[in-house]
Amino acid sequence: MDAIFTDREVRLDFLNDGTVGVVYHVYDRLHLDKIPRRFTVEPGKRLDDVWSLEGGTACDLWVLGPNGFVRHVIVQSDQPSALPRVRLRQIPRRPKLAVVLHNPAPAPVEVRFDHDAYGTAAARRLMIGALAEQTVGWDASASYDWYDFTILAEGLSLRSAGRIEHGANGVSDPLMAATFAKEA
């Protein structure tokens, strides 16, 4: 999924490079009185949709999909079009994500990777040059292909969670098992 910001809206771009259809539900948390938007993306296809920024500066979208897929996009910025564009892609047949960050602004921007729920990666800070793009790998092999981290920049928070699918049998979410163990 890609998150792209303009001065008036947020565009989410859903790409399905798998072999089966995928269903996504998008909740606008600033307008919970509205029904969520639902998208079914066929294999090899792409869909996108746009959401207006509340007051031209804010949005809070929660995207849910199969197997723990979560994207939580929060924008609070007077210049949303200067926010980094974020693209997450699975690296084929590997327990890794490629996180592509594009800085559309004429000045460098600091981006942080933080809140790793599985504790397998240290927090990171990077500076992305003006009008530059940088790719960061996120390895989920130590957490049985599960990931849950947040990308932070001034005015932007994007939580990414789920399980990397690669056609093999997997393990249930280790965090869910830890939660049940604490409650028992």
C-alpha positions in Angstrom: 0.0 0.0 0.0 1.2 3.5 -0.8 0.2 6.6 1.1 0.4 9.9 -1.0 -0.4 13.3 0.4 -1.4 16.5 -1.4 -2.5 19.8 0.0 -6.1 18.8 0.2 -6.2 15.0 0.4 -4.7 11.6 1.1 -4.6 8.9 -1.6 -4.2 5.3 -0.6 -3.0 3.1 -3.5 -3.6 -0.7 -3.0 -1.5 -3.1 -5.2 -2.1 -6.8 -5.2 0.9 -8.6 -6.6 -0.3 -11.9 -5.2 -2.3 -14.8 -6.7 -5.6 -14.4 -4.8 -7.9 -11.4 -4.2 -7.5 -9.2 -1.1 -10.2 -7.3 0.8 -9.4 -4.1 2.7 -11.6 -2.0 5.0 -10.7 1.6 5.5 -12.2 3.4 8.5 -12.0 7.2 8.7 -11.5 7.7 12.4 -12.4 11.3 12.2 -15.8 10.3 10.7 -16.8 7.1 12.4 -20.4 8.0 11.7 -19.7 7.0 8.0 -19.5 3.4 6.9 -16.0 2.1 6.1 -14.9 1.9 2.5 -14.3 -1.6 1.3 -12.0 -2.6 -1.5 -11.5 -6.0 -3.2 -8.3 -6.0 -5.2 -7.9 -8.8 -7.8 -4.6 -10.5 -8.3 -2.2 -8.4 -10.3 -4.5 -5.3 -10.0 -4.3 -1.9 -8.3 -7.1 0.3 -6.8 -6.8 3.7 -5.2 -9.1 6.1 -3.4 -8.8 9.6 -1.8 -9.9 11.1 1.5 -10.1 14.8 2.1 -8.0 16.2 4.8 -10.1 17.6 7.7 -9.6 21.3 7.7 -7.0 20.8 5.0 -4.5 19.6 7.6 -5.6 16.3 9.3 -6.7 12.7 8.7 -6.8 9.5 10.7 -7.3 6.4 8.5 -7.3 2.8 9.8 -6.8 0.2 7.1 -7.5 -3.5 7.9 -6.9 -6.5 5.8 -6.3 -10.2 6.0 -3.9 -11.9 8.4 -3.3 -9.0 10.8 -2.8 -6.4 8.0 -3.0 -3.0 9.6 -2.0 0.4 8.3 -2.9 3.4 10.5 -2.2 6.7 8.8 -2.4 9.9 10.9 -1.6 13.3 9.3 -1.5 16.6 11.2 0.4 19.0 9.0 -0.1 22.5 7.6 1.8 21.3 4.5 0.7 17.8 3.8 2.1 17.8 0.3 5.6 18.1 1.9 5.2 14.9 3.9 7.2 11.8 2.8 5.5 9.4 0.5 5.6 5.9 2.0 5.4 2.7 -0.1 5.6 -0.7 1.5 6.3 -3.8 -0.6 7.0 -7.4 0.3 10.3 -8.7 -1.0 9.3 -11.8 -3.0 9.9 -15.2 -1.3 11.6 -13.6 1.7 10.5 -12.5 5.2 11.3 -8.9 4.5 9.5 -5.7 3.6 11.0 -2.9 1.4 9.9 0.5 2.8 10.4 3.1 0.1 10.4 6.7 1.4 10.2 9.6 -1.1 10.7 13.2 0.1 8.8 15.5 -2.2 10.0 18.6 -0.3 12.8 21.0 -1.2 14.5 20.4 2.2 15.7 17.2 3.9 13.3 15.4 6.2 13.9 13.2 9.2 12.1 9.9 9.3 12.1 7.5 12.3 11.3 3.8 12.5 10.0 3.2 16.0 7.6 1.2 18.2 8.7 -2.2 17.0 6.2 -4.4 18.9 8.2 -7.6 18.4 11.4 -6.0 19.7 13.5 -7.4 16.9 14.8 -4.1 15.4 16.4 -1.1 17.0 14.7 2.3 16.5 16.2 4.1 13.5 16.5 7.6 12.3 17.3 8.6 8.7 17.6 11.9 6.9 16.1 11.8 3.4 17.5 14.5 1.1 15.4 17.1 -0.7 13.5 15.4 -3.5 15.2 12.1 -2.8 14.1 8.6 -2.3 15.5 6.0 0.1 14.7 2.3 0.6 14.9 0.6 4.0 14.6 -3.2 4.5 12.5 -4.5 7.4 13.4 -8.1 8.3 10.6 -10.1 10.0 12.4 -13.5 10.2 13.1 -13.2 13.9 9.3 -12.8 14.6 8.1 -15.7 12.4 7.3 -13.2 9.5 5.2 -10.9 11.7 5.9 -7.2 11.8 4.5 -4.2 13.7 6.3 -0.8 13.5 5.6 2.8 13.1 7.1 5.3 10.6 7.2 8.8 12.1 8.0 12.2 10.5 7.0 15.7 11.5 3.2 15.7 10.9 3.0 12.0 9.9 2.5 8.7 11.7 2.1 5.5 9.8 1.8 2.2 11.7 2.4 -0.9 9.7 1.6 -4.4 11.0 0.8 -7.8 9.6 2.4 -11.1 8.4 4.5 -11.4 5.4 3.0 -14.0 3.1 5.2 -16.3 1.1 3.1 -19.4 0.4 4.4 -21.5 3.3 2.6 -22.5 6.5 3.2 -20.0 9.3 3.0 -19.5 13.0 0.2 -17.7 14.8 1.0 -14.1 15.9 3.6 -14.5 18.7 2.3 -11.3 20.4 -1.2 -12.7 20.5 0.1 -15.9 22.3 2.0 -13.7 24.8 -1.2 -11.7 25.5 -3.2 -14.9 26.2 -0.4 -16.2 28.4 -0.5 -13.0 30.6 -4.3 -13.3 30.9 -4.3 -17.0 31.9 
